[in-house]
Amino acid sequence: MRNHTFSDRLGVILDQRGLKQADLVRMAAERGKKLGKSQVSQYVSGKVTPRRDVLELLTSILGVEEDWLDGTNPAAEPALAPIFTPAPPSQDPTQRSTAMREFKKSSKLENVLYDVRGPVVDEAARMEAEGQRILKLNIGNPAPFGFRTPDEVVSDMRQQLTDCEGYSDSRGLFSARKAIMQYAQLKNLPNVDMEGIYTGNGVSELIQLCMQALLDNGDEILIPSPDYPLWTACATLAGGTPVHYLCDEDAGWYPDLADMESKVTPRTKALVIINPNNPTGAVYPREVLEEIAELARRHQLMIFSDEIYDRLCMDGEKHVSIASLVPDLFCVTFSGLSKSHMVAGYRIGWMVLSGNKRCARDFVLGINMLSNMRLCSNVPAQSIVQTALGGYQSVERYVEPGGRILEQRDYVYEALNAIDGVTAVKPKAAFYIFPKIDAKKFNITDDEQFALDLLHEKRILVTRGGGFNWDKPDHFRVVYLPRMGVLHECMEDLADFLSDYRQA
Ligand SMILES: Cc1ncc(COP(=O)(O)O)c(C=O)c1O
C-alpha cells in the first residue's frame, strides 16, 4: 500500500494532479497564503507533517477530502474535485497571447534544501527593509562581526593584483598549491603531490564539483546528521542519494558508528565527515577517526573530510586529519581561508587528494574535466594563500584563553544551559553551538515556526535544526560571532521569550 503516510498520500495526489512542489507554493500564494519551498519539500520527503491550518490549505489547493489527506479515513478514495487550471493559450496565430510564458526552475532542484539562507532569513530581510533591527545569530561570516583579515594578507593581495589578471592553471597557482602541499605535509597527509591539489572558489565550489564527478543517479553517500547542508544539497543535485548517519548528542556529538554501519548498502560510494563540525562544534578524537577509517576500509568507501575549521580548535584540542590515518584508502580533504583568515568574501578554498589514488583514477579524470570547465578559481584570492598559511597565525589569539571566540563560546554555552528547557553540548571548535530545546515543554512541532516566532517577537535570527538535516524539531543553531554586548542581549531576550513560549 503506497499511501499509508502523509508524504505517500501527498505524493499520490501530486502525481494524479500532475503538480510539482513549486506548484503548491505558487497556488498557496495565489490564495494569499505563504507556503515555503522547504516546508513543502519536508512534507514530501516525510520529514515533517503539516499543522492543521496548513493541512486545510493543502486540502483546498489539492481538492481532496481532508480526512483522506490527514489519514483519519484511509479507506476513502482521494475524491478529486476539479481544481483551477489556467486555460491553454490561444492557438490562433493572428491573436497575440497576453499571458507571458512562465520560466520554472528545473525539477533537479525539487528536493534541494539550503535553509542557512532560507525563508526565515527572507523574512528577516523583509523586516530589516522596514527599518527593524535584527540580531543575527545565523551565519558564519566573521568579517561583519569585527574579525579582521590580517593586514599582511590584504597588503599582499593588493601588491599582486596586477599579476592576477589572467586565468591561472585550472588547479591553481603554483605558489598557492605549494603552500597547501606543505600544510598537508604538516598534517601528515600521505601520498600528496601537486597534481592532487585543487583550489576553488571556496570549499563550496569543490564540494559541488566532487559530488558531480562521483555520483550517478541513485548512488548513495553517507552524510552526517546534523550536517553542513551544502553536502546534502550538492549530493542531491548531482542525482545521488544522501543517507544521513546520526551524530550522537549524548556522546559529545561524535558519529554513531553503529548507525553509520547500518546505513551502508551496496550502492554506498563514499562517506563524508565534517571535522571540526558545523553545526555542533565537535572535534573528533583520533580513536573515533580510527573507527570511521576502519568502517570505510571494510566497505571500500571513498572518504570526504571537510576540515575548514581545523585552525579554530579550543581547549587544547589537537586536530587530526582522517587522511593521515588512511594511506591505504582514497581520501579528499577540504579546507580554506574563509574562517581561519576571516576572508570568507575572497572565496578561496582547496581540496587535497591523498592515499590510494590508484583506485580513483577515473574519478580524478572527472575532477580534472570539471576543474578545467570552470577554468580556474579566483586568482587574486589564490595569490594570498602562501602568505596566509605561513608564519604567524593571528587566528590562534581568538581561540586561546582571553580570546574573543573562546570567551564568547564560554558565555553562550553557560547562558543557554541556564535557560529552563534548553541544553547544549560545549563546542570544542569553530563558532557554532547546536542547542536542544525541550520540544515537549514548549510543544514545538515545527522548528521553522519556532525560528519565525523568535524572529517576530525578539528580532533574533537563528537557523532551525531542520536546516541541518536534523529530523526532529528540537534544535537550532546559534552563531556566537557577534560581540559580547549583542550576545548578552540575545541570550536575555531568548530566555525571556522561552519563559512563556508554547507553540500553538
Ligand atoms: C563545514 C563547512 N564547509 C564548507 C563551508 C563553505 O566554506 P567556503 O567559504 O570555503 O565555501 C562552510 C561554510 O560555512 C562550512 O561551515
Ligand as a Chemical Component Dictionary entry (heavy atoms), coordinates in Angstrom:
data_LIG
# 
_chem_comp.id                   LIG 
_chem_comp.type                 NON-POLYMER 
_chem_comp.pdbx_formal_charge   0 
_chem_comp.three_letter_code    LIG 
# 
loop_
_chem_comp_atom.comp_id 
_chem_comp_atom.atom_id 
_chem_comp_atom.alt_atom_id 
_chem_comp_atom.type_symbol 
_chem_comp_atom.charge 
_chem_comp_atom.model_Cartn_x 
_chem_comp_atom.model_Cartn_y 
_chem_comp_atom.model_Cartn_z 
_chem_comp_atom.pdbx_ordinal 
LIG C1 C1 C 0 31.567 22.868 7.230 1  
LIG C2 C2 C 0 31.653 23.887 6.134 2  
LIG N1 N1 N 0 32.189 23.532 4.964 3  
LIG C3 C3 C 0 32.289 24.401 3.953 4  
LIG C4 C4 C 0 31.840 25.703 4.082 5  
LIG C5 C5 C 0 31.980 26.634 2.902 6  
LIG O1 O1 O 0 33.123 27.372 3.010 7  
LIG P1 P1 P 0 33.723 28.276 1.827 8  
LIG O2 O2 O 0 33.586 29.691 2.278 9  
LIG O3 O3 O 0 35.147 27.856 1.725 10 
LIG O4 O4 O 0 32.944 27.990 0.600 11 
LIG C6 C6 C 0 31.283 26.122 5.286 12 
LIG C7 C7 C 0 30.760 27.492 5.440 13 
LIG O5 O5 O 0 30.141 27.860 6.396 14 
LIG C8 C8 C 0 31.190 25.189 6.341 15 
LIG O6 O6 O 0 30.654 25.517 7.518 16 
# 
loop_
_chem_comp_bond.comp_id 
_chem_comp_bond.atom_id_1 
_chem_comp_bond.atom_id_2 
_chem_comp_bond.value_order 
_chem_comp_bond.pdbx_ordinal 
LIG C1 C2 SING 1  
LIG C2 N1 SING 2  
LIG C2 C8 DOUB 3  
LIG N1 C3 DOUB 4  
LIG C3 C4 SING 5  
LIG C4 C5 SING 6  
LIG C4 C6 DOUB 7  
LIG C5 O1 SING 8  
LIG O1 P1 SING 9  
LIG P1 O2 DOUB 10 
LIG P1 O3 SING 11 
LIG P1 O4 SING 12 
LIG C6 C7 SING 13 
LIG C6 C8 SING 14 
LIG C7 O5 DOUB 15 
LIG C8 O6 SING 16 
# 
